[in-house]
Amino acid sequence: MRASRLISVVLLLQSRGTMTAAELARELEVSERTVYRDVLALSAAGVPVYADRGRAGGYRLLGGYRTRLTGLTRDEAEALFLAGLPGPAGDMGLADAVAAAELKVLAALPPSLRDAPARTGQRFHLDVPGWFRESAPPPRLAELAGAVWRDRVVELRYRRGEREVTRTVQPYGLVLKSGVWYLVGRVGDGYRTYRVDRVVGVAVAEEVFDRDAGFDLGAYWRAQAEAFLRELLRAEVTVRLSPAGLRALRHLVDAPFVYDEAVAAADAPDGQGRKVLRLPVESVAVAYTQLLALGPEVEVLDPPELRARFAEATRRAAALYAEAATAAGGPAEANGLRPVHLGPAPAGAAAGGAGGSLSPPAAP
């Protein structure tokens, strides 16, 4: 543990120049007294660590001192090459830079770890685009990536529906989501998100913008993605699900938080083990398509138009199977099928009884 921390001290000073004991302690999550002991140990081992006194002082390495990556474990070395797998870096025009960096890291590794890139390539392959998508990167991606790296203002020509719009953007970052690239940029006082495959023109200016140091690309994207999904969910349906239907539903909803929130708000299972959930959905039509995959494991309670569509789909399916059974050898009843009542429940009939009604159970 201490050997790993000593290497971390050297690498921090090597990459950042001068650091105070307090700064090193915060980075390494140890006390300042531990930092003092580590620096003494490094000096005793021949590492040229020096202390500059005064307000601008701190610890630093003798100019020109560089350490070889002899402290890497096998897992750490292989993780480095895993980060450089072909795919997104190549899409952004960085394939040559990644290859050069890998060569330099490889040259600095001890002989026992120089098989790390071969082992990684044999075991992992990154295929980012979703199924049935074009794998070619958007035409303007490399230009935008260059502007992002250099903090250069860009003028975008962007396809919005049937027309093109022009925006002056400070490009803060690029996000790859399900095989689709997005540009996150600042426009005026706010941040906007653009699909890169809809960008038809990029003019990179000489002007360099001052990046907001407090901007967190990952946090921004997570918040925007959830807000986007919530905005899409403008309708609500109420369903009654069997345990099997509840498990399958998780794989049908597009946003995990929709499932989690609906299950958390549901009451305890009824006497048949079924739960009633209220689900936000994009539309009744989308809900019909998604929920129909659950078959008899779901009962739609509301809205009435969706319940009616399910009743009609069930009626048509029952008729198809009844016809098939009759053609195979006699009346439907002889083949284990019986007529199903899908209309309003007869007066006094219990919901879900012998009539097979899809009406919700009576309130307790």
C-alpha angles and dihedrals in degrees: 000000000000093000090055091049092050090053089049090054091053093047092048092052090044093054101036105032110217122023131173123232089251092054092048091048091053093048094048095037093233135114123275089244089060089051091053090052092047092051091051090050092051092049091050089051091055100259107141100235114160133187120223113201127214137056093307094039134113140127121314140165123248108269113273096016112139128176124217117233093256092131096066119114120218092256091051093048093049091047089057091057091043088061090058099054114142115267126063095028090052091047089057093050094255100115093109092047092050091048092050092048091050091052091052093048090046091052090052095050121096115253092256091065102041092101089066097103092047092049091048094048092049093052108036136043124176115215104175107177118086122247117289093017130125110257097206113108118243112274095243098044098099092050091050092047090054091051091048092052093048097039091237122163113242135198110220129202103203131188111231111177109304096343140061125236130193123222134178105222138183100217109221102171152332125242127196111207122175092334094312122111120219130189118217112201143160117249113182108316097339142060124248134190123222130186105237094214088063093055107104099176139023127190112186112207127211088236115108117208127213108246118224103246091207095058112114111196095195094049092045092051094048091050094046094046092053092044090050092052093046090051090054092053099081100146135054134214131191117218138176113220136193117224089261091049091049091054093046093047091068089067094048102054116084097216120051092208089062091059095041094049094045093050092046091053095047123106123239117289117277126237091285093051092253125137128211112225132184108214127191109224138180093242142330089260092055091045090052092053094047100041095045087072089068093064114184092356091080133054118192112221101172149061100034095223092057091046089052091051090052091048090052092048090049092048092051093047092049091050092051093051093044090054091048092050093049092050090050094058127320140323120348091246090060090058096053096269126118132182114276120216107223100167128087113314113260114256110280094010116134115240113253092017130126092307092065093227118175091215115127118259117268115267113260 
